[in-house]
Amino acid sequence: MSMNNQGRPSGSGEAFPASIATISGDRGLDHEEGLIFELGHGATGVDLPDVQISESRLGGARRSGAIGLPGLSEPEVIRHYVRLSRKNYAIDSGLYPLGSCTMKHNPRLNEKMARLPGFGDLHPLAPQSTTQGALEAISQLMNWLTTLTGMPAVAMSPKAGAHGELCGLLAIRTAIQARGEDRKRILVPESAHGTNPATAAFAGFTVDEVPALSNGRVDAEALKAKLGPDVAAIMLTNPNTCGLFEGEIVDIAKAVHEAGAYFYCDGANFNAIAGKVRPGDLGIDAMHINLHKTFSTPHGGGGPGAGPVVLSDRLAAYAPIPLLVADKNGFRLIEDAADAPKGAKPFGRMCAFHGQMGMFTRALTYMLSHGRDGVRQASEDAVLSANYILASLKDVMSAPFGDGPCMHEALFDDSFLDGTGVTTLDFAKAMIDEGYHPMTMYFPLVVHGAMLIEPTESESKHSLDRFIHVLRTLATEAREKKTERFAGAPHLAPRRRLDETAAARKPVLRWKPDPLKAAAE
């Protein structure tokens, strides 16, 4: 494997002999692309009139040197961003096996509806008399969420999962204070998402970790032993982060309530049980729902997101403002706690407005186009896909909880790589050479060298079979100690493997011009 002068691999085996190095740095239609500042050469995509402005009008603000922005023609700008887009892996280009993240297909119908002028052009400060259709759409979405979860109330304003967690814990804290109690401890299983303990601490609670059993489920007896008059709540994910259903959840909920505490459920994995199980029937008091996971709205890149929180009868009165109500005059948002309906005791406000309207529109479109039976089938298909992967790979890859079925994600560990000379990271990087984004690595932390795969319901059997074939081949070659393809992988990606330690400790986040080049110009 030789490298050209831009740090790119110039070849790989017979498909591209190492002796061939392209002059351009490109590899066929895979174009080498610099930063837009590096590509700029002073051109402009438009012709501007030569306008003369007097110094008196500028007030001495005329610039004395180059502004430092890249100058390119319009075709060059378009090509730049198209070429960059080709380097990005996305659900539209292939199976995205990230466990826990739920990277499912986003139906284009959802996007079309969200871009309708009445929704896409809506301003959050528009008079409520002009937004009755949008408020009715939110009301319909709220009805779907409460129906699917079996919960009487839902707070719509939280913007994502962790924001929803905070909403639920603030409602719990307010309810405890209303009872005149001071409970500061929250029980969190060791397999929980990292946001759970972080959110609990942020809300002013202390975190007490609950161990897991050898079967990947929470130790219910250990949890019960920790219950006491100072426990405010438990935070438990179901299905849990190991992709397993917590079978003792009803018994756990009963014990928690008898201790005077509340049950917060992390709804990150609701997409595995939507339409099949109603969390309210399990004894849950609060649960956020990641609309971008369960109901297919866009996910990744930091947003956009939405994390509505459903609340039980025990917490419904404490839902934050704004509150959406309907009366003979139509729909309206109650923005002030003093105006709340009788019995409502909002704990405050989570954010400036009512939530993410674009996400609401996409999620409601998904629900209406699927129907309740379709939502249930999506959950069933996601679980079926994950179990198909688990059953097809556990003879060549090690599955720590492979004795029984999983839910929506299949969990493997790296013990099958012991003695091969191939590391967990090598295995993941080799997947990139095969055209796949790696699965979630090293999470959950309760499993050493975890590899968490979530295919979702989006993939056909043909798509799953191709993915399974690649992983079986990689696992077999690793066991046979054919380490060439793994060492230093990826070999065929636009860039080679990073020095991750240096990247974390000495990140280069800003482009700076070459002073010698600038002086020459």
MOCORJO-V205053 format. One line per field, one symbol per residue. phi: phi as a letter, one per 20 degrees, with the letter a starting at -180 (. if undefined). psi: psi as a letter, one per 30 degrees, with the letter a starting at -180 (. if undefined). burial: b if it has 9 or more other C-alpha atoms within 8 Angstrom, else e. A space follows every 10 residues. Layout:
# MOCORJO-V205053
phi: ???
psi: ???
burial: ???
This chain:
# MOCORJO-V205053
phi: .ddefdmdfe abmffbgffe cfffnecmee efceffffef cnfbecedfe eecffffemm effdbffnef dcffgffffg ffffffeeeb ffdrfdegfm eleefdgffg ffffeggfdf dfdfefgffe cfffffffff fgffffffdm debbeefgea gfffgfgfff ffffffffem dcdddcecff efffffffff ffeneddcfd fdefenefff fffffefafe eeadccebge femceefeff ffffffffen dddedfegdf fecgndcegf fenfebbecf gfefdmfgbo mnqfbbcgde cfgfcgfegf efdeccbfeo ebeeecgfef ggnecgfqce afcepdfffg fffffgfffe mfffffffff ffffffffff fedfedcedf cefcfdeebd dcceffegme ndegfgffff fffendffff dmbfffdfmf cddcfmefef fgffffffgf fffffffffe leegfefmge edfgceffef ffffecfddc ecffffffff f
psi: jlkagggkkg ljaffikffk kkeffljbgj kkkllfeffk gflkflkklj kkkleeffhg gkkfakfgkk jlleeeeeee eeeefffkkl ffflkjgjkf fiilkjkfee eeefgkefef gkkfgkkffg geeeeeeeee eeeeeeeffh kflkkffkfa eeeeeeeeee eeeeeeeffg likfkkkklf glkffeeeee eegglkkjkk lllfgflkje eeeeffklfg kelljkkjla fggkkjfgee eeeeeeefgg lljkkjgfgf fffkfekjee ffgkekkljj efeegglkkl ggallkikjk kleffefgkl llkklkafga klkjfkffgk lkfkikfbke leafajeeee eeeeeeeefe leeeeeeeee eeeeeeeeee efffffkkjf hgfalacfkk klagfffkgf fkleeeeeef eefggkkllk kgklffkkhk jjkjfaffkl eeeeeeeeee eeeeeeeefg hifefejglk fglflaklje eeeefikjfk kkljeeeeee .
burial: eebbeeebbb bbeeebbbee bbeebbbeee bbeeeeeebb eeebeeeeee eeeeeeebee eeeeeeeeeb bbbeeebeeb eebbeeeeee beebbbbbbb ebbbeeeeeb bebbebeebb ebeeeeeeee bbebbbbbbb bbebbbebbb bbbbbbbbbb bbbbbbbbbb bbbbbbbeee eebbbbbbbb bbeeebbebb bebebbbeeb bbeeebbbbe ebbbeebeeb bbbbbbbbbb bbbbbbeeeb ebbbbbbebb bbbbbbbbbb bbbbbeebbb ebbbbbbbbb bbbbbbbbbe eeebbbbbbb bbbebbbbbb bbbbeeeeee bbbbeebeeb eeebbbbebb eeeebbebbb bbbbbbbeeb eeeebbbbbb bbbbbbbebb eebbebbbbe ebeeebbbbb bbbbebbeeb bbebebbbbb bbbeebbbbb bbbbeebebb bbbbbbbebe eebbeebbeb bbebbbbbbe bebeebebbb bbeebbeeee eebeeeeeee eeeeeeeeee e
